[in-house]
Amino acid sequence: MNNVTRFLKTFGINVLAAYLFYAWKFEASEGSGNIVLFWFWFGAVFGILVMFLPASGKQPKRIKWIDAVNATANLLFVVGFAYFGHFLLAACCALGALGWRIYRDRFDDEGLPLPKEEV
């Protein structure tokens, strides 16, 4: 997958999540709220669990600016959840993002697992 495709996928997912969040909080669409809550709870729990997995397989090549877009969007969602009183979800989303970062840092820039350090 080339960089433009990865950026469009990342941007599209974040825009969709932002629209659903907007529809939930400002347009009083409960269906959108259910989708947002499921989406972010699932991502948060999975991110927390992946923190404890060993590095295996091959990840896509790391692209710093796409990582920055994801981190910025995640920070905005965490702030939005906290602002509207969903403090547990905000904390779990932040911890899940940290889990994904910890897991991703076990790979080099090309997406291959780093060699194990001998103690």
Secondary structure, DSSP 8 states (H G I E B T S, - for coil): --HHHHHHHHHHHHHHHHHHHHHHHHS--HHHHHHHHHHHHHHHHHHHHHTTS---S------HHHHHHHHHHHHHHHHHHHHTT-HHHHHHHHHHHHHHHHHHTTB-TTS-B------
